[in-house]
Amino acid sequence: MENEIKRRDFIGVTSGWLHMLRGWIDARVPMSKFWNGQVAQYDAPKNLNFWYFFGSIGLLILVNQVVTGILHTMNYQPSATKAFASVQYIMRDVE
């Protein structure tokens, strides 16, 4: 049995205190089951290509616009006399 290949877990540890710690945590929170089911052994579709990245990039840009729009509305004053001053305040003083 010396030639037997050791099975590596999802963080690449085969023995030692880190392996025991991972086993203790995995008994309480099944991380390895989630990792294997969702990441490591997930079957990708045959037609998967780089065009799929544009959907996630589009979602990232949309979330960015929503968050920055909400932050912008906290400081913007839409009156005719205060609009320019509020934009200057946002660009210079808001951190």
C-alpha positions in Angstrom: 0.0 0.0 0.0 3.0 2.3 -0.2 2.3 3.2 -3.8 -1.3 4.2 -3.0 -2.0 7.8 -4.1 -3.2 10.0 -1.3 -6.5 11.7 -1.9 -6.1 15.5 -1.6 -9.0 17.4 -0.2 -10.2 20.7 -1.6 -7.5 22.8 -0.1 -4.7 20.5 -1.2 -3.9 19.1 2.3 -3.2 15.3 2.7 -2.2 15.0 6.3 -1.2 16.9 9.4 -2.9 19.3 11.8 -4.4 21.3 8.9 -6.1 18.2 7.5 -7.5 17.4 11.0 -8.7 21.0 11.3 -10.4 20.8 7.9 -12.1 17.5 9.0 -13.3 19.1 12.2 -14.8 22.1 10.4 -16.2 19.9 7.6 -18.1 17.8 10.1 -19.9 20.9 11.2 -20.2 22.9 8.0 -20.0 20.6 4.9 -17.5 22.8 2.9 -16.1 19.9 0.8 -19.5 18.8 -0.3 -20.3 22.4 -1.5 -16.9 22.7 -3.1 -17.1 19.5 -5.0 -20.7 20.0 -6.0 -20.5 23.6 -7.1 -16.9 24.2 -8.2 -14.6 21.2 -8.6 -16.9 18.6 -10.1 -19.3 20.9 -11.9 -20.1 19.8 -15.4 -19.7 22.8 -17.8 -21.9 22.9 -20.9 -20.3 21.9 -24.2 -21.1 25.3 -25.8 -19.4 27.4 -23.0 -17.1 30.0 -24.5 -15.7 33.4 -23.6 -18.9 35.2 -24.7 -20.5 34.1 -21.4 -18.2 36.5 -19.6 -20.1 39.5 -21.1 -23.2 38.6 -19.1 -21.3 38.7 -15.8 -19.5 41.8 -16.8 -22.8 43.4 -17.7 -24.3 42.5 -14.4 -21.2 43.9 -12.6 -21.6 47.2 -14.4 -25.3 47.3 -13.7 -24.7 46.8 -9.9 -21.9 49.4 -10.0 -24.3 51.9 -11.6 -27.1 51.2 -9.1 -24.8 51.5 -6.1 -23.1 54.7 -7.3 -26.4 56.2 -8.3 -27.8 55.6 -4.8 -24.7 57.2 -3.3 -25.0 60.1 -5.8 -28.6 60.8 -4.7 -27.5 61.1 -1.1 -25.4 64.2 -1.9 -27.0 65.8 -5.0 -29.4 68.7 -4.7 -31.6 69.1 -7.8 -32.4 72.8 -7.6 -31.4 75.3 -10.2 -29.2 77.3 -7.8 -27.6 74.4 -5.9 -27.0 71.8 -8.6 -23.6 72.9 -9.7 -22.4 73.5 -6.2 -23.6 70.0 -5.1 -21.7 68.4 -8.1 -18.6 70.3 -7.1 -19.1 69.1 -3.5 -19.4 65.5 -4.7 -16.3 65.6 -6.8 -14.1 67.4 -4.3 -15.2 66.7 -0.8 -17.1 63.4 -0.6 -14.9 60.5 0.3 
